[in-house]
């Protein structure tokens, strides 16, 4: 997965040099999002982000959700701000 993600990040940086992501959540990257008239941005799996906080940082699920909402999805860093997906199979 490591090489695949690195190649993906190189590709998207050629398309949008402002595309950003939380570097400590690289394992949660699942793709990119494109919209008419806008450059693509990086897409992360919301549930994977929360799982990383639980496993890596020792948070409870509730703490991880709160942290994610405030510090991750709540962090606007400009036009390159990443998107976070909730997958249908996880609803």
Steps between C-alpha positions, in 0.01 A plus 500: 500500500784742582631527144148525361413789732828676424439470124146627549622799701752582227225483237254718688772756580552538124126567464472721810815608677283638783334164578563434869436220747578435867839331467438290810192351328665392174370142555143631471543638146259325262507720191416845374189707438440699183235762432426717202711812499714393795830322530494155661556456874601199706228272642538320832283235664335661806469172692863410432608839638307436820642146525852643472433737791365212710781255419796738478407760760306285748182707475159354565274490196305797637818701560626417152171612341509828689866556413430421134203740482686789660862456391488309173182563305471837672838620376458713186838553336388662177403365159722194548309385810433126473159330502387220730270219388255284688466188288155354431596158633585661836170684547 
